Amino acid sequence: MMTGHLIGPGTILRNRNLCEQAIRAAIDGDKGAFKLQDTVRTQIGPELAGFITTVANLQAKAKLKLQAPDEPQRIWWGTDKSFQQATPWQVAKLKSKWFANRPVFDLCCGNGGDAVQLKNRGPVIAVDSDPLIAELVAANLSVKHVDHRADLQQPKPSTDPDSTSLPELTHKVICSDVTELDLPTDCWINIDPDRRPPTNRTSTQPLQEGTTRISNPDHYHPNWQSVVQLVLNSRGACVKLAPAANPDVTQLADSHRCWISLSGSVREQTLLCGGVLANSELPASGRSAVVVKSDGSNHWFISTPDLVTERAPIADKPRGWLVDPDAAIRAAGLTDAYAVSHQLSVIGRASGFLTGEHPPAAKQVSISAEVLWSGSCDDRKLRRELRQRDFYPAVIKVRGTDHNPEKLTRRYRRCGKTPICLWIGRGKERVYAAFTR
């Protein structure tokens, strides 16, 4: 696959208008597409011609992930891997609000998923060590050139923490290792450390596709202690982490850990520190889970430090209602806290479904349904109960057992005509099943 690493520095930015014409023509199937492609190939080089073909083929994926519906249509520059790793616009827009209108250094910026949303609310300085990625984010931010040496100490932000004045700062892209930058004192930073750190890799060698992600922050690049130092030197910081990461935050007392899901999938864990935490109005030393919808709307479950340690009562079978907390709540380790705050019990074990006599008030961060029937998860019994009620399971939710939802869907499809949800989980002593609408 064309990586673009053979393209000369500045080539994309100098020829951006011509390249984007060729990309649009390729997307639209315009009869002039081949002529434009040939112009790029003969006037600039075959490497760039091949790369813009790759970019054109990735536009549908890129727009789905990065293009907010209220923003003008545009060309998104990036590689397949950079689009995979980019922050979705819904999540990036949420996080950008925590910086108010402050100038922000977006460190390890990738192709600009966060940087574009940060730009929409104020000045942003995007930094990445990969020359190609730095040029791609510059194109996405409409910055005309990439700085390889920059005086970051001038001008300095206001020393007044309540000041709303902005320094004389414009959007900028810098190609540099973030650990080698002399950042201004008390700046605001957003950082996404590389969770696929390379071994024996030079700046011109792309990472291999499929490189294993790492959850331990000590193995990130920059490593965790370097990240902590950047945070301590900042006025406010937002750190993107793997959902399973367990960072040492003992030096960051003024911090909050937040897990973010989008459309049911946990996208990241975010550490909010200093001024970013103050702007978010979330509790210090607490945890939260935020469920982001495809339209960008979001719903929260916020836990104080005391509630995190609470343990919910254990039930051996479903009661009047079954509840499945969003994946962000589970990833944050807040299942018990959510159950306690809504007078629910955990069925069987901590990883189980929740149950109670009433549905939770915060329905937007969980799926809840009234129980129509519950009993042991016996194949013959399930068939009989489904047929008696003219039910078939259109949706099957499994927790704590090795049942295969796809196989069960096929097995029970002809049991009835009315679609229901089949829940299967492990109680204290047996595997149970339940029907809900």
C-alpha positions as CSV (number, residue, x, y, z in Angstrom):
1,M,0.0,0.0,0.0
2,M,1.2,3.5,-0.8
3,T,2.3,5.1,2.4
4,G,3.4,8.5,1.0
5,H,6.7,8.4,2.8
6,L,8.6,8.8,-0.5
7,I,6.9,12.1,-1.1
8,G,9.2,15.1,-0.7
9,P,8.7,17.5,2.2
10,G,6.2,20.2,1.4
11,T,5.1,18.6,-1.8
12,I,1.5,18.1,-0.7
13,L,1.0,21.6,0.7
14,R,2.6,23.3,-2.3
15,N,0.3,21.4,-4.7
16,R,-2.7,21.0,-2.5
17,N,-5.2,22.7,-4.8
18,L,-4.3,20.6,-7.8
19,C,-4.3,17.4,-5.8
20,E,-7.7,18.1,-4.3
21,Q,-9.1,18.8,-7.8
22,A,-7.8,15.4,-8.8
23,I,-9.2,13.7,-5.7
24,R,-12.7,15.3,-6.2
25,A,-12.7,14.3,-9.9
26,A,-11.8,10.7,-9.0
27,I,-14.6,10.6,-6.4
28,D,-17.2,12.0,-8.7
29,G,-16.1,9.9,-11.7
30,D,-15.4,13.0,-13.7
31,K,-14.2,12.5,-17.2
32,G,-11.3,14.8,-16.5
33,A,-10.0,12.6,-13.6
34,F,-7.4,10.8,-15.7
35,K,-6.1,14.0,-17.1
36,L,-5.7,15.6,-13.7
37,Q,-4.0,12.4,-12.4
38,D,-1.6,12.5,-15.4
39,T,-0.8,16.1,-14.7
40,V,0.1,15.3,-11.1
41,R,2.2,12.3,-12.3
42,T,4.2,14.3,-14.9
43,Q,4.5,17.6,-13.2
44,I,5.1,16.5,-9.6
45,G,5.8,12.7,-9.5
46,P,4.3,9.2,-9.6
47,E,4.6,8.9,-5.8
48,L,2.1,11.8,-5.2
49,A,-0.1,10.6,-8.0
50,G,-0.4,7.2,-6.3
51,F,-0.9,8.7,-2.9
52,I,-3.8,10.9,-4.0
53,T,-5.5,7.9,-5.5
54,T,-5.2,6.3,-2.0
55,V,-6.6,9.4,-0.4
56,A,-9.5,9.5,-2.8
57,N,-10.4,5.9,-2.0
58,L,-10.4,6.7,1.7
59,Q,-12.7,9.7,1.6
60,A,-15.9,7.8,2.4
61,K,-14.3,6.3,5.5
62,A,-12.7,9.6,6.5
63,K,-15.9,11.6,6.1
64,L,-17.9,9.1,8.1
65,K,-15.4,9.5,11.0
66,L,-14.2,13.1,10.8
67,Q,-16.9,15.1,9.0
68,A,-19.4,16.8,11.3
69,P,-22.7,17.4,9.5
70,D,-22.8,21.1,10.3
71,E,-19.3,21.7,8.7
72,P,-18.5,22.4,5.0
73,Q,-17.7,19.4,2.9
74,R,-14.0,19.1,2.3
75,I,-11.1,16.7,1.4
76,W,-9.6,14.8,4.3
77,W,-5.9,14.0,4.0
78,G,-4.6,10.9,5.7
79,T,-3.4,7.3,5.4
80,D,-5.6,4.3,6.2
81,K,-3.9,3.8,9.5
82,S,-4.1,7.5,10.5
83,F,-7.8,7.5,9.8
84,Q,-8.2,4.3,11.9
85,Q,-6.4,6.0,14.8
86,A,-8.1,9.4,14.5
87,T,-10.5,10.6,17.1
88,P,-14.1,10.6,15.7
89,W,-15.6,14.1,15.3
90,Q,-18.3,13.5,18.0
91,V,-15.6,12.6,20.6
92,A,-13.2,15.3,19.5
93,K,-15.9,18.0,19.6
94,L,-16.9,17.0,23.2
95,K,-13.3,17.2,24.4
96,S,-12.6,20.5,22.6
97,K,-15.2,22.3,24.8
98,W,-13.1,21.6,27.9
99,F,-10.4,24.0,26.6
100,A,-12.8,26.9,26.1
101,N,-11.1,29.3,23.7
102,R,-7.6,28.8,24.9
103,P,-4.6,28.2,22.5
104,V,-3.9,24.5,22.7
105,F,-0.9,22.4,21.8
106,D,-2.2,19.1,20.2
107,L,0.7,16.8,20.8
108,C,1.1,13.5,18.9
109,C,-1.7,14.9,16.8
110,G,-1.9,12.3,14.1
111,N,-3.8,13.5,11.0
112,G,-5.9,16.0,13.0
113,G,-9.1,14.4,14.3
114,D,-8.7,16.4,17.6
115,A,-6.9,19.3,16.0
116,V,-9.7,20.2,13.6
117,Q,-12.3,20.4,16.4
118,L,-9.8,22.4,18.5
119,K,-9.3,24.8,15.6
120,N,-13.1,25.3,15.5
121,R,-13.0,26.9,18.9
122,G,-9.7,28.7,19.1
123,P,-5.9,28.6,18.1
124,V,-4.3,25.2,17.9
125,I,-0.6,24.2,17.5
126,A,-0.5,20.6,16.1
127,V,2.7,18.6,16.7
128,D,3.7,15.2,15.3
129,S,7.1,13.6,14.8
130,D,6.3,12.0,11.5
131,P,7.0,14.3,8.5
132,L,4.3,12.9,6.3
133,I,1.6,13.0,9.1
134,A,2.6,16.6,10.0
135,E,2.1,17.6,6.4
136,L,-1.3,15.8,6.2
137,V,-2.6,17.5,9.4
138,A,-1.4,20.9,8.0
139,A,-3.5,20.2,4.9
140,N,-6.5,19.3,7.1
141,L,-6.0,22.5,9.1
142,S,-5.4,24.6,6.0
143,V,-2.0,25.6,7.3
144,K,0.4,26.5,4.5
145,H,3.6,25.1,5.8
146,V,5.1,22.8,8.5
147,D,7.6,24.3,11.0
148,H,10.6,22.1,11.9
149,R,11.9,24.7,14.2
150,A,9.6,27.0,16.1
151,D,10.0,29.6,18.9
152,L,7.3,28.3,21.2
153,Q,8.1,30.7,24.0
154,Q,6.8,33.8,22.2
155,P,4.3,35.0,22.8
156,K,3.5,33.6,26.2
157,P,0.0,33.0,27.4
158,S,-1.4,35.4,30.1
159,T,-0.3,34.5,33.6
160,D,-3.7,35.6,34.9
161,P,-5.7,32.3,35.4
162,D,-9.0,34.3,34.9
163,S,-7.9,36.1,31.8
164,T,-9.9,35.6,28.7
165,S,-7.4,37.4,26.4
166,L,-5.7,35.3,23.8
167,P,-2.0,35.5,22.9
168,E,-1.0,36.6,19.3
169,L,-1.1,33.0,18.1
170,T,-2.4,31.5,14.9
171,H,-2.9,27.9,13.8
172,K,0.4,26.1,13.3
173,V,1.9,22.7,12.6
174,I,5.2,21.5,13.9
175,C,7.2,18.4,13.0
176,S,9.0,17.4,16.1
177,D,9.2,14.8,18.9
178,V,7.1,16.3,21.7
179,T,9.8,15.5,24.3
180,E,12.2,17.8,22.5
181,L,9.9,20.8,22.4
182,D,10.4,23.7,24.8
183,L,6.7,24.3,25.5
184,P,5.6,27.6,27.0
185,T,5.1,27.5,30.8
186,D,1.4,27.1,31.8
187,C,0.3,26.2,28.2
188,W,-2.8,24.0,27.5
189,I,-2.1,20.6,26.0
190,N,-4.0,17.8,24.4
191,I,-1.8,14.7,24.0
192,D,-2.4,11.3,22.4
193,P,0.7,9.2,23.2
194,D,1.6,6.6,20.6
195,R,0.1,3.3,21.9
196,R,1.9,1.3,19.1
197,P,5.4,2.3,19.9
198,P,8.0,1.3,17.3
199,T,11.1,-0.7,17.8
200,N,14.2,0.3,15.9
201,R,12.1,2.6,13.7
202,T,13.3,5.7,11.9
203,S,11.1,8.7,11.1
204,T,10.8,7.6,7.5
205,Q,9.7,4.0,8.2
206,P,6.0,3.6,8.6
207,L,4.6,1.4,11.3
208,Q,3.5,-2.0,10.1
209,E,-0.2,-2.5,9.9
210,G,-1.6,-4.6,12.7
211,T,1.1,-3.6,15.2
212,T,-0.3,-4.6,18.7
213,R,-1.8,-1.8,20.8
214,I,-0.3,-1.4,24.2
215,S,-2.3,-0.6,27.4
216,N,0.5,0.0,29.8
217,P,1.3,3.8,29.7
218,D,4.9,3.1,30.7
219,H,5.4,1.6,27.2
220,Y,3.8,4.6,25.3
221,H,5.8,7.1,23.4
222,P,6.4,9.4,25.1
223,N,6.4,7.2,28.2
224,W,4.2,7.9,31.1
225,Q,6.6,9.8,33.2
226,S,7.3,12.2,30.3
227,V,3.6,12.7,29.8
228,V,3.2,13.4,33.6
229,Q,5.9,16.0,33.4
230,L,4.2,17.7,30.4
231,V,0.9,17.7,32.3
232,L,2.5,19.1,35.5
233,N,4.1,21.9,33.5
234,S,0.8,22.8,31.8
235,R,-2.1,24.9,32.9
236,G,-4.6,22.3,31.7
237,A,-4.3,19.0,30.0
238,C,-6.3,16.2,28.3
239,V,-4.5,12.9,27.9
240,K,-5.9,10.2,25.6
241,L,-5.3,6.6,26.9
242,A,-6.3,3.1,26.0
243,P,-9.6,2.0,27.7
244,A,-7.8,-0.7,29.6
245,A,-4.9,1.5,30.8
246,N,-4.3,2.0,34.5
247,P,-2.0,5.0,34.7
248,D,-0.2,6.1,37.9
249,V,-1.9,9.4,38.8
250,T,-0.4,9.8,42.2
251,Q,1.4,12.9,41.0
252,L,-1.7,14.3,39.4
253,A,-4.1,14.8,42.3
254,D,-6.0,17.4,40.3
255,S,-7.3,14.9,37.7
256,H,-10.3,12.9,36.6
257,R,-10.6,9.7,34.5
258,C,-13.3,9.5,31.9
259,W,-14.3,6.7,29.6
260,I,-16.0,7.6,26.3
261,S,-18.1,5.3,24.2
262,L,-19.5,6.1,20.7
263,S,-22.4,4.1,19.4
264,G,-21.9,1.3,22.0
265,S,-18.1,0.9,21.5
266,V,-15.6,2.3,24.0
267,R,-13.3,4.6,22.1
268,E,-10.9,5.9,24.7
269,Q,-10.1,6.7,28.3
270,T,-9.4,10.4,28.8
271,L,-7.5,11.9,31.7
272,L,-8.5,15.5,32.5
273,C,-6.1,17.6,34.5
274,G,-5.8,21.2,35.8
275,G,-7.8,23.8,33.9
276,V,-9.3,21.3,31.6
277,L,-10.8,19.5,34.6
278,A,-12.0,22.8,36.0
279,N,-13.7,23.7,32.7
280,S,-15.4,20.3,32.6
281,E,-16.8,20.7,36.2
282,L,-16.2,17.1,36.8
283,P,-15.0,16.0,40.3
284,A,-11.3,15.7,41.0
285,S,-10.1,12.1,41.7
286,G,-13.4,10.8,40.4
287,R,-14.4,8.7,37.4
288,S,-17.1,9.1,34.8
289,A,-18.5,7.4,31.7
290,V,-19.9,9.4,28.8
291,V,-22.1,7.9,26.1
292,V,-21.8,9.8,22.9
293,K,-24.4,9.3,20.2
294,S,-23.8,9.4,16.4
295,D,-25.3,12.9,16.2
296,G,-22.8,14.2,18.8
297,S,-25.2,14.4,21.8
298,N,-23.8,12.9,25.0
299,H,-25.1,11.5,28.3
300,W,-23.1,11.1,31.5
301,F,-22.7,8.9,34.5
302,I,-20.4,10.6,37.0
303,S,-19.0,9.0,40.1
304,T,-17.4,10.5,43.1
305,P,-14.3,8.7,44.7
306,D,-16.5,7.4,47.5
307,L,-19.1,5.9,45.1
308,V,-16.4,4.1,43.1
309,T,-15.6,1.9,46.1
310,E,-19.3,1.0,46.8
311,R,-20.4,-2.6,46.1
312,A,-23.9,-3.4,44.9
313,P,-26.0,-6.2,46.4
314,I,-26.0,-9.6,44.6
315,A,-29.1,-11.2,43.2
316,D,-29.4,-14.8,42.0
317,K,-32.1,-14.2,39.3
318,P,-33.8,-11.4,37.4
319,R,-36.5,-9.3,39.0
320,G,-38.9,-6.9,37.4
321,W,-36.4,-5.2,35.2
322,L,-33.1,-6.1,33.5
323,V,-30.5,-3.5,32.9
324,D,-27.3,-3.5,30.8
325,P,-25.1,-0.5,31.5
326,D,-23.2,1.0,28.5
327,A,-19.8,-0.3,27.7
328,A,-18.2,2.9,29.0
329,I,-19.6,2.3,32.4
330,R,-18.2,-1.2,32.5
331,A,-14.8,-0.2,31.1
332,A,-14.6,2.5,33.8
333,G,-15.3,-0.1,36.6
334,L,-18.5,1.8,37.5
335,T,-21.0,-1.1,37.2
336,D,-21.4,-1.3,41.0
337,A,-21.5,2.4,41.4
338,Y,-24.2,2.7,38.8
339,A,-26.2,-0.1,40.4
340,V,-25.9,1.4,43.9
341,S,-27.0,4.9,42.6
342,H,-30.1,3.4,41.0
343,Q,-31.1,0.8,43.6
344,L,-30.2,-2.1,41.4
345,S,-28.5,-5.4,42.1
346,V,-25.9,-7.3,40.2
347,I,-27.0,-10.8,39.1
348,G,-24.4,-13.4,40.0
349,R,-21.1,-11.5,39.7
350,A,-19.7,-8.1,39.0
351,S,-19.7,-8.7,35.2
352,G,-23.3,-9.7,35.2
353,F,-26.5,-7.8,34.1
354,L,-28.2,-5.6,36.7
355,T,-31.7,-6.1,37.9
356,G,-34.3,-4.3,40.0
357,E,-38.0,-3.7,40.6
358,H,-37.9,-0.4,38.7
359,P,-36.0,0.9,35.6
360,P,-33.1,3.3,36.3
361,A,-33.7,7.0,35.9
362,A,-30.6,7.5,33.8
363,K,-31.9,5.5,30.8
364,Q,-29.6,7.1,28.3
365,V,-26.5,5.3,29.6
366,S,-27.9,1.9,29.8
367,I,-30.4,-0.5,28.1
368,S,-33.3,-1.5,30.4
369,A,-36.3,-3.7,29.7
370,E,-39.2,-5.1,31.7
371,V,-39.0,-8.9,32.3
372,L,-41.8,-10.9,30.6
373,W,-40.5,-14.3,31.7
374,S,-37.4,-15.7,33.4
375,G,-36.1,-19.2,34.3
376,S,-33.3,-21.6,33.7
377,C,-31.4,-21.6,30.4
378,D,-32.5,-25.0,29.3
379,D,-32.8,-25.5,25.5
380,R,-36.0,-27.5,25.6
381,K,-37.6,-25.2,28.2
382,L,-36.6,-22.1,26.1
383,R,-38.2,-23.6,23.0
384,R,-41.4,-24.4,24.9
385,E,-41.7,-21.0,26.5
386,L,-41.0,-19.2,23.2
387,R,-43.6,-21.2,21.3
388,Q,-46.2,-20.8,24.0
389,R,-45.9,-17.0,23.7
390,D,-45.4,-16.9,20.0
391,F,-42.0,-15.3,20.6
392,Y,-38.7,-15.4,18.7
393,P,-35.4,-13.7,19.9
394,A,-34.6,-10.9,17.5
395,V,-31.9,-9.7,19.9
396,I,-29.8,-11.9,22.2
397,K,-27.7,-10.5,25.0
398,V,-25.2,-12.8,26.7
399,R,-23.1,-12.1,29.8
400,G,-20.8,-14.5,31.6
401,T,-21.5,-17.6,29.6
402,D,-20.2,-19.1,26.3
403,H,-23.5,-19.1,24.4
404,N,-23.2,-18.0,20.8
405,P,-25.9,-15.4,20.0
406,E,-25.8,-16.0,16.2
407,K,-26.3,-19.8,16.6
408,L,-29.2,-19.2,19.1
409,T,-30.8,-16.7,16.8
410,R,-30.9,-19.4,14.0
411,R,-32.0,-22.1,16.4
412,Y,-35.0,-20.2,17.8
413,R,-36.1,-18.2,14.8
414,R,-39.1,-20.4,14.0
415,C,-40.5,-20.5,17.5
416,G,-42.8,-17.6,17.0
417,K,-43.7,-14.4,15.1
418,T,-43.3,-11.7,17.8
419,P,-39.7,-10.3,18.2
420,I,-38.3,-10.1,21.7
421,C,-34.9,-9.8,23.4
422,L,-33.4,-12.9,25.0
423,W,-31.1,-12.3,27.9
424,I,-28.7,-15.1,29.1
425,G,-26.4,-14.7,32.1
426,R,-24.9,-16.6,35.1
427,G,-26.6,-16.3,38.5
428,K,-25.1,-17.4,41.8
429,E,-25.7,-21.1,41.1
430,R,-27.1,-21.5,37.6
431,V,-27.3,-20.0,34.1
432,Y,-30.6,-18.1,33.7
433,A,-32.6,-16.8,30.7
434,A,-35.1,-14.0,30.4
435,F,-37.5,-12.5,27.8
436,T,-38.0,-8.8,27.4
437,R,-39.5,-6.6,24.8
